[in-house]
Amino acid sequence: METNKTTKSDIYRIDPRNIIVQKDFNSRVDFGDLEELAEQIKEQGVLNPITVIPFKEEDGTEKYRLVDGERRYRATMLLINSGFEIPRIPALFQPKSTTEEEMLIQQLMRNEGKQFNEYELGIAYNKFRKLGYTNAEIAKKLGVKRWKVDCFLAHLDRDEKVQDLMKQGRITGVDVRHIYQSAKSESAAVKQILKLVEKAEDKGEKKLSLKDLEMDADYNIKKDTTAVKKGLSTLFMYIDRYTKGGRVELGIDVYDVFEGIKKGSTLKEIFENAVSSTKNAC
């Protein structure tokens, strides 16, 4: 059997000073430690090519619109502005006909450095929603689970103070979701988050740690509730096996996780709703 021939993708070397960054195109809000990345580039150069779309200005000067690699670009410009000479960096060219949608997809798929956090992914998914896609269509197009699209988009509707903390990297989206799930209201969740972040700052910590959460009573209640629900789900499966799908009375309500499940539901319905509640919780 004949093997396929190796194909070649040209990597160009371009002047980083000719790169144009379109405002608000990048979904990233936390660029991390650029000085550390700059030191790596100083020693090794830019190893992974950035992605750009070449174009010419009216005077004929060649410019490049940045599609992917803004952290590498920013770190490179830090070095150049400090007097370090970097005449060119490697780049992959995309055709001028590349659509906004295709650029957004590449921005997410080509991300090989600092991964996007939940809040940044929410911003990215919202751009697709503005293009007319539903949450289900976004999940399918990007090959991600539907609950992630729902939950990460939900971050954009949080209280502004909570969003600012996520933008600053002082609390993760995962922690925010846990706290919102356990709180009885949004105001209670916001109050709890601000209190926990304040405690972390008093201890000289830049961001909320898992240890801070584990010491918080409401977080432990939520964690224990999840364990109880899993245990009950297992119990339902065993009962269902021996009752052959018979009906049982569910006379408990654990922190509203079984809200909407009424007495008299079949064990199959109870189990499916419990699993669905776990997956869809944001």
ZIKAWO-V277517 format. One record per residue. N is the residue number from 0. PSI is psi in whole degrees, -180 to 180 (NA if undefined). D_FIRST is the distance of its C-alpha to the first C-alpha in Angstrom with 1 decimal. Layout:
n=<N N>
psi=<PSI PSI>
d_first=<D_FIRST D_FIRST>
//
This chain:
n=<0 1 2 3 4 5 6 7 8 9 10 11 12 13 14 15 16 17 18 19 20 21 22 23 24 25 26 27 28 29 30 31 32 33 34 35 36 37 38 39 40 41 42 43 44 45 46 47 48 49 50 51 52 53 54 55 56 57 58 59 60 61 62 63 64 65 66 67 68 69 70 71 72 73 74 75 76 77 78 79 80 81 82 83 84 85 86 87 88 89 90 91 92 93 94 95 96 97 98 99 100 101 102 103 104 105 106 107 108 109 110 111 112 113 114 115 116 117 118 119 120 121 122 123 124 125 126 127 128 129 130 131 132 133 134 135 136 137 138 139 140 141 142 143 144 145 146 147 148 149 150 151 152 153 154 155 156 157 158 159 160 161 162 163 164 165 166 167 168 169 170 171 172 173 174 175 176 177 178 179 180 181 182 183 184 185 186 187 188 189 190 191 192 193 194 195 196 197 198 199 200 201 202 203 204 205 206 207 208 209 210 211 212 213 214 215 216 217 218 219 220 221 222 223 224 225 226 227 228 229 230 231 232 233 234 235 236 237 238 239 240 241 242 243 244 245 246 247 248 249 250 251 252 253 254 255 256 257 258 259 260 261 262 263 264 265 266 267 268 269 270 271 272 273 274 275 276 277 278 279 280 281>
psi=<131 133 156 145 148 134 161 137 118 134 121 163 117 158 116 -21 -11 8 136 127 117 128 134 7 -43 134 -10 136 -21 107 1 -160 93 -29 -39 -43 -38 -40 -38 -42 -36 -37 -40 -13 177 110 -42 125 144 170 130 165 115 145 166 139 175 -32 4 -4 130 129 171 123 127 131 -46 141 31 -31 -44 -40 -47 -42 -38 -44 -30 -44 -45 -44 -18 0 -3 134 119 94 -34 153 156 145 146 137 137 148 154 -21 -2 129 164 -40 -44 -36 -39 -41 -44 -38 -39 -44 -30 -1 106 -10 -122 119 148 139 179 -40 -42 -38 -35 -42 -43 -46 -34 -30 -37 -35 -37 -22 -1 5 145 168 -41 -40 -36 -45 -43 -44 -40 -4 37 164 144 -38 -30 -42 -47 -48 -39 -34 -32 -26 -28 -11 4 168 143 -36 -38 -42 -41 -40 -38 -40 -39 -5 19 -12 142 159 -34 -47 -40 -44 -43 -44 -42 -37 -37 -22 152 -18 167 -41 -37 -39 -45 -45 -43 -43 -47 -39 -44 -40 -38 -41 -43 -41 -38 -28 5 18 136 -26 159 133 163 -33 -39 -41 -40 -23 -8 130 -46 -37 -41 -36 -46 -43 -42 -37 -42 -41 -41 -43 -41 -41 -42 -39 -42 -42 -42 -40 -42 -42 -42 -37 -40 -20 -3 48 17 174 146 158 125 101 33 160 109 100 36 10 -21 24 134 -13 113 157 140 -8 151 158 -34 -44 -42 -46 -44 -40 -37 -44 -43 -39 -39 -43 -37 -6 129 NA>
d_first=<0.0 3.8 6.4 9.7 12.5 15.6 18.4 22.0 25.1 28.4 31.0 34.5 37.7 40.7 44.4 44.9 48.4 47.1 45.4 47.1 47.1 47.8 50.5 49.5 45.9 44.8 45.3 45.9 49.6 49.4 47.8 48.5 49.6 48.9 50.9 48.7 45.6 47.5 48.1 44.4 43.6 46.5 44.9 41.2 41.1 39.2 35.8 34.2 34.3 36.6 35.6 37.9 38.5 40.1 43.1 46.2 49.8 52.4 53.3 49.7 49.1 45.5 45.3 42.7 42.9 41.6 39.1 38.1 39.5 43.2 43.9 42.3 44.2 47.5 47.2 46.4 49.5 51.6 50.9 51.5 54.7 55.9 55.5 52.1 50.2 46.7 46.0 42.5 40.0 36.2 35.4 32.7 33.8 33.7 34.5 38.2 37.2 36.2 38.4 40.6 38.6 35.3 37.2 38.6 35.2 33.9 37.1 36.4 32.6 32.7 35.6 34.6 38.1 41.1 40.1 42.0 44.7 45.7 48.4 46.1 43.4 46.3 47.1 43.4 43.2 46.6 45.3 42.7 45.6 47.6 44.8 45.5 43.0 44.2 43.6 41.1 39.2 39.3 37.8 35.0 34.2 34.2 32.6 35.7 38.0 40.8 43.6 42.6 43.1 46.4 47.7 46.8 48.3 51.4 52.0 52.9 55.8 57.3 60.6 60.6 61.7 58.8 56.4 57.9 57.4 53.7 53.4 55.1 52.8 55.9 54.6 51.1 50.1 49.4 53.0 54.4 52.7 54.0 57.5 57.5 56.4 59.3 62.0 64.3 64.2 62.7 65.9 65.8 62.2 63.1 66.1 64.2 61.5 64.1 66.0 63.0 62.0 65.6 65.7 62.5 64.1 67.3 65.3 63.7 60.3 58.4 56.6 57.1 55.6 54.4 57.5 59.8 58.3 58.5 62.2 62.7 64.2 62.6 59.1 59.6 60.9 57.8 55.6 57.6 57.6 53.8 53.9 56.5 54.4 51.4 53.7 55.2 51.8 50.9 54.3 53.8 50.6 52.5 55.5 53.3 51.7 55.2 56.9 54.0 54.1 57.9 59.8 61.2 63.6 62.2 65.4 64.1 63.1 61.4 61.7 60.8 57.2 57.9 59.7 59.4 58.7 61.7 63.4 62.3 58.6 56.2 54.5 51.1 52.5 54.1 50.9 48.8 51.4 51.6 47.9 47.9 50.9 49.1 46.0 48.1 50.7 50.9>
//
